[in-house]
Amino acid sequence: MRKILVANLAGGTGKTTVVHSLATAFAEYGKRALVIDADPGAALTFLSGIENPRYSTRELFDGGVKLENAIVKSADRFSLVPSASRLFHTDFKGMAKLAEQISEFDVILLDSPSGPSALITPLIDFADEIIAPIDGSMLSIRGVLNLRDFASKSATKPEIRILENRMLPWDEELRIAVTEDFKFLNVAIRRDDSIQAAQLSTRSVLSENKNSEIASDFRELGYLLLEEMGLF
């Protein structure tokens, strides 16, 4: 079992899309995927068709509710702990309890908030690794550099790997510079307008447009990660 935090302190880099799509790919491969929406904005929760959940990551992280009671099943067949704005007020006292309850899953994916936040350090400490989507813009690169500063102060110091999101053109010199500081995943996510239609459907793009290029990219990425975990 592996805990993967998808994070970038810059907004608009596709974190939520990455979590939603990867979780769906894992489910398609028959793996038990748990998604924890750890963003108080709760975008992933909303895109999964859920509003105003009875239990959220706030209660889970505080230790006030068991994982089995907080989970809902998404239309894309992965398990989800929904979020809500009250997550801002969590004290993270239940993280040790949470770590004891996740062994039944093959992989844990955590969505994260944008911007420096008191929430990000406990999430980094909980994760085994971090996937940081960047889109070639200076802001997204600045966001991952700031994220690295947080990770360097973590007790666990999880590795950060870059997921290249080609929604914007990449400057090759800039890419080379980033490559010198970070490891890149071997799969890049291509631009595909079908992601907008999927968001309206409250389903992943892998379910809504099975044959799209972006669905193919996320399936390839999911396979790569599962292979690394020894789950294939």
MARVEX-986060 format. One line per 2 residues: their letters; for each residue x, y, z of N, C-alpha, C. Coordinates in steps of 0.02 Angstrom, whole numbers. Layout:
N
A> X Y Z X Y Z X Y Z; ...
This chain:
232
MR> 43 -60 0 0 0 0 44 62 0; 26 110 -41 67 171 -48 22 232 -43
KI> 46 283 -7 9 346 2 40 400 -42; 1 423 -91 26 472 -139 -11 538 -130
LV> 27 590 -115 -1 658 -111 9 693 -177; -44 719 -207 -39 759 -268 -42 832 -247
AN> 12 868 -258 17 936 -230 58 982 -274; 40 1044 -272 79 1100 -300 50 1162 -267
LA> 91 1204 -238 65 1261 -202 37 1315 -248; 49 1309 -314 16 1352 -363 -52 1323 -379
GG> -100 1365 -393 -166 1342 -413 -170 1330 -488; -220 1292 -509 -233 1282 -580 -186 1235 -616
TG> -152 1192 -579 -104 1147 -611 -134 1079 -627; -196 1068 -608 -230 1005 -625 -227 952 -571
KT> -214 971 -510 -208 922 -455 -270 879 -449; -328 911 -447 -390 874 -437 -404 827 -495
TV> -392 849 -556 -401 807 -614 -355 747 -611; -294 757 -589 -245 702 -583 -271 650 -533
VH> -293 673 -474 -317 626 -423 -378 588 -448; -426 623 -475 -488 592 -499 -473 541 -554
SL> -430 559 -600 -416 516 -658 -374 456 -637; -324 467 -595 -282 412 -572 -322 361 -532
AT> -365 386 -488 -406 341 -447 -450 298 -492; -478 328 -544 -520 290 -591 -479 238 -628
AF> -419 258 -648 -375 209 -682 -358 151 -636; -342 164 -574 -327 111 -526 -388 64 -519
AE> -447 94 -514 -508 53 -508 -519 11 -570; -506 39 -628 -513 1 -690 -466 -59 -692
YG> -408 -52 -661 -359 -107 -658 -375 -156 -601; -431 -145 -568 -453 -192 -517 -420 -182 -449
KR> -390 -123 -438 -357 -109 -375 -403 -71 -328; -390 -79 -264 -430 -46 -213 -400 23 -199
AL> -432 74 -226 -406 142 -221 -448 183 -172; -414 217 -126 -447 263 -80 -424 334 -96
VI> -471 378 -108 -455 449 -120 -476 489 -59; -431 530 -34 -446 575 22 -443 646 -4
DA> -500 679 -5 -503 748 -27 -481 792 31; -418 815 29 -390 855 83 -385 928 64
DP> -429 949 19 -434 1019 -1 -499 1048 27; -496 1100 70 -558 1128 97 -604 1156 43
GA> -577 1170 -16 -620 1192 -71 -665 1137 -97; -647 1075 -82 -688 1015 -96 -707 1009 -170
AL> -662 1029 -215 -677 1024 -287 -687 951 -308; -644 907 -285 -650 837 -304 -715 807 -277
TF> -733 826 -216 -796 803 -187 -855 825 -231; -855 888 -252 -908 914 -295 -909 879 -362
LS> -849 868 -392 -846 836 -457 -865 762 -454; -867 735 -393 -891 666 -384 -966 664 -368
GI> -998 722 -372 -1071 725 -362 -1093 729 -290; -1049 752 -245 -1065 753 -174 -1063 825 -149
EN> -1113 844 -110 -1116 909 -78 -1136 899 -5; -1107 939 39 -1124 939 111 -1124 869 142
PR> -1067 834 139 -1063 767 167 -1073 768 243; -1104 715 268 -1113 710 341 -1046 707 377
YS> -1002 665 351 -934 660 378 -885 680 323; -831 712 343 -782 737 295 -713 722 321
TR> -663 744 283 -594 737 305 -581 773 371; -619 825 387 -611 858 452 -620 807 508
EL> -676 772 508 -690 724 562 -642 665 560; -621 645 500 -573 590 494 -505 609 522
FD> -480 668 502 -414 690 525 -414 706 600; -470 726 626 -475 740 698 -483 677 740
GG> -497 621 707 -508 559 743 -578 550 770; -625 593 747 -693 590 772 -737 540 737
VK> -713 509 683 -753 460 646 -705 408 617; -728 346 613 -688 294 582 -690 300 507
LE> -637 277 475 -631 281 403 -691 249 369; -712 190 392 -766 154 360 -831 193 359
NA> -839 238 408 -900 278 411 -896 342 370; -835 363 353 -826 424 314 -825 412 239
IV> -815 349 219 -807 333 148 -874 333 111; -872 360 51 -928 352 4 -899 320 -60
KS> -939 285 -97 -917 253 -159 -933 299 -217; -884 314 -258 -894 359 -315 -923 321 -374
AD> -950 359 -422 -976 328 -483 -920 294 -523; -858 314 -511 -801 286 -546 -770 227 -509
RF> -804 203 -456 -788 141 -421 -727 146 -375; -705 205 -358 -655 210 -306 -688 236 -242
SL> -657 223 -186 -682 246 -121 -658 318 -109; -702 359 -82 -687 430 -73 -705 453 -2
VP> -658 488 29 -675 526 89 -686 598 67; -747 622 69 -762 690 44 -735 744 89
SA> -730 804 61 -706 861 99 -762 913 107; -748 962 148 -793 1019 159 -751 1076 187
SR> -779 1136 185 -740 1195 206 -719 1190 279; -755 1151 320 -737 1145 391 -670 1111 401
LF> -641 1082 348 -575 1052 353 -523 1104 375; -535 1168 361 -489 1221 383 -475 1217 458
HT> -522 1190 496 -517 1192 569 -494 1125 599; -466 1081 559 -444 1017 584 -381 1025 628
DF> -372 979 675 -312 980 717 -266 921 703; -286 877 657 -245 820 635 -228 771 691
KG> -267 770 744 -251 725 801 -267 652 785; -304 640 731 -323 572 715 -281 539 661
MA> -224 568 642 -186 541 586 -156 473 602; -135 462 664 -107 397 683 -162 343 678
KL> -222 359 700 -278 313 694 -294 298 620; -291 350 579 -305 341 508 -254 293 476
AE> -191 301 494 -139 258 465 -151 185 481; -185 171 536 -200 102 556 -260 73 519
QI> -298 116 484 -361 93 453 -359 86 378; -302 98 347 -299 101 274 -267 39 242
SE> -250 -11 282 -211 -67 256 -250 -108 205; -316 -105 204 -355 -144 156 -350 -117 85
FD> -324 -57 77 -320 -26 11 -252 -37 -21; -252 -39 -88 -189 -46 -125 -152 20 -131
VI> -189 74 -138 -158 139 -148 -204 193 -120; -172 243 -88 -208 301 -61 -187 362 -101
LL> -235 400 -125 -221 463 -160 -250 520 -119; -211 573 -110 -234 632 -73 -232 693 -117
DS> -289 727 -125 -290 792 -158 -272 844 -105; -246 901 -126 -219 950 -78 -238 1021 -97
PS> -237 1066 -49 -254 1136 -64 -196 1172 -100; -213 1225 -134 -162 1268 -164 -139 1320 -113
GP> -80 1346 -123 -54 1399 -81 -24 1373 -16; 23 1410 13 50 1391 79 -7 1387 130
SA> -9 1334 169 -65 1323 214 -42 1280 273; -74 1289 330 -60 1246 387 -79 1174 374
LI> -118 1162 322 -139 1094 306 -84 1054 271; -39 1088 236 6 1051 190 58 1010 227
TP> 85 1035 282 138 998 317 115 930 343; 58 925 378 35 859 400 21 811 341
LI> -2 838 285 -14 796 226 52 769 199; 102 811 196 168 789 174 196 735 221
DF> 188 745 286 212 697 335 177 629 328; 115 630 306 75 569 300 93 530 236
AD> 117 565 185 127 535 119 192 496 114; 192 446 70 253 411 52 290 445 -5
EI> 252 477 -49 282 514 -104 234 569 -126; 261 616 -165 222 673 -190 227 675 -266
IA> 170 680 -299 169 694 -370 148 767 -378; 189 805 -413 177 877 -422 164 892 -496
PI> 100 905 -515 87 924 -584 113 995 -598; 147 1004 -652 165 1072 -674 149 1078 -748
DG> 131 1139 -769 107 1149 -837 155 1191 -880; 216 1199 -858 265 1237 -897 265 1311 -883
SM> 216 1336 -844 215 1407 -826 262 1420 -767; 286 1481 -762 331 1499 -707 295 1493 -640
LS> 230 1507 -639 193 1503 -575 189 1431 -550; 178 1383 -596 174 1313 -574 242 1289 -551
IR> 295 1312 -583 363 1293 -562 380 1325 -494; 359 1388 -486 369 1420 -421 332 1383 -366
GV> 272 1358 -383 232 1321 -335 266 1258 -312; 298 1222 -357 331 1159 -338 397 1174 -301
LN> 429 1229 -316 488 1248 -277 470 1265 -205; 414 1300 -197 390 1314 -129 370 1249 -93
LR> 340 1203 -130 321 1139 -102 383 1101 -78; 436 1105 -116 498 1071 -97 525 1098 -31
DF> 517 1163 -19 539 1192 45 500 1161 103; 434 1152 94 394 1120 146 417 1047 156
AS> 427 1011 101 446 941 105 514 931 138; 559 979 127 626 973 156 626 978 232
KS> 574 1009 259 568 1016 332 525 960 363; 500 916 321 458 861 346 501 807 379
AT> 473 774 428 509 720 461 520 661 414; 474 651 367 479 594 322 514 610 256
KP> 514 674 236 546 697 174 528 653 114; 464 648 96 445 607 38 473 636 -27
EI> 487 592 -73 514 613 -138 460 649 -178; 480 702 -213 435 738 -258 453 719 -330
RI> 402 697 -368 412 685 -439 364 729 -479; 388 752 -535 350 799 -577 308 761 -628
LE> 244 781 -633 200 757 -686 191 815 -735; 213 805 -796 211 858 -846 141 863 -877
NR> 108 919 -864 42 933 -891 51 981 -950; 37 957 -1010 50 997 -1070 -8 1040 -1091
ML> -44 1067 -1043 -99 1112 -1059 -72 1178 -1087; -10 1196 -1068 23 1255 -1095 88 1234 -1129
PW> 111 1271 -1180 174 1253 -1213 232 1257 -1163; 279 1211 -1171 338 1210 -1129 397 1243 -1165
DE> 434 1285 -1129 497 1311 -1154 550 1259 -1139; 586 1237 -1190 633 1181 -1181 689 1197 -1132
EL> 714 1258 -1133 767 1277 -1087 742 1275 -1015; 680 1297 -1005 650 1295 -938 640 1223 -916
RI> 620 1180 -962 609 1110 -945 675 1078 -923; 728 1092 -959 793 1065 -941 814 1088 -871
AV> 801 1152 -856 819 1178 -790 780 1143 -735; 716 1130 -746 676 1096 -696 699 1023 -688
TE> 718 992 -744 741 923 -743 803 915 -699; 844 967 -695 904 964 -654 888 961 -580
DF> 830 986 -560 811 989 -489 763 934 -468; 725 906 -515 672 858 -498 673 799 -546
KF> 646 743 -522 634 686 -565 566 694 -599; 564 679 -663 501 681 -701 473 610 -707
LN> 408 603 -701 375 540 -719 381 529 -794; 382 467 -815 394 452 -886 332 461 -929
VA> 277 481 -900 215 494 -937 197 567 -931; 180 599 -986 155 668 -985 81 667 -1003
IR> 44 716 -978 -28 721 -991 -40 771 -1047; -69 747 -1101 -81 790 -1158 -143 834 -1149
RD> -144 889 -1185 -202 933 -1184 -262 898 -1216; -320 903 -1185 -379 870 -1211 -440 907 -1184
DS> -480 936 -1229 -538 975 -1208 -594 933 -1179; -590 867 -1185 -644 824 -1158 -646 826 -1082
IQ> -595 853 -1050 -596 857 -977 -652 903 -953; -668 955 -991 -722 1000 -971 -789 965 -972
AA> -801 924 -1022 -864 887 -1027 -870 838 -970; -814 807 -951 -815 759 -896 -833 793 -831
QL> -809 852 -820 -823 888 -757 -898 903 -750; -932 913 -805 -1004 925 -802 -1043 862 -786
ST> -1012 804 -797 -1047 741 -788 -1039 710 -719; -997 741 -677 -977 715 -611 -946 645 -616
RS> -912 633 -672 -875 571 -681 -806 588 -709; -760 542 -699 -693 551 -726 -693 551 -802
VL> -644 584 -831 -638 584 -904 -626 514 -930; -599 468 -889 -589 399 -911 -656 363 -919
SE> -706 384 -880 -772 354 -886 -814 390 -939; -806 455 -943 -847 496 -988 -824 492 -1060
NK> -758 488 -1070 -731 486 -1138 -674 434 -1138; -694 371 -1139 -647 315 -1129 -590 314 -1179
NS> -602 338 -1240 -552 333 -1293 -514 397 -1305; -520 446 -1261 -485 509 -1270 -410 501 -1257
EI> -371 548 -1283 -298 546 -1272 -281 553 -1199; -317 596 -1164 -302 608 -1093 -318 546 -1051
AS> -371 510 -1070 -388 448 -1035 -332 397 -1045; -306 393 -1106 -251 348 -1120 -189 366 -1079
DF> -175 430 -1073 -116 453 -1035 -123 433 -961; -182 443 -933 -191 426 -862 -189 351 -850
RE> -214 312 -897 -209 239 -890 -136 217 -892; -98 248 -935 -26 232 -940 10 252 -875
LG> -8 310 -849 23 333 -786 3 286 -729; -61 268 -725 -84 223 -673 -48 156 -676
YL> -40 129 -736 -5 66 -744 67 72 -720; 100 127 -739 170 139 -719 176 139 -643
LL> 132 175 -609 136 180 -536 121 112 -503; 71 77 -527 55 12 -499 112 -38 -510
EE> 144 -34 -567 202 -77 -581 259 -63 -531; 270 2 -518 321 21 -469 306 -7 -399
MG> 241 -10 -382 220 -35 -317 220 -111 -312; 234 -144 -368 232 -217 -370 163 -246 -371
LF> 114 -207 -395 44 -229 -397 25 -258 -465; 74 -265 -510 64 -301 -573 119 -352 -582
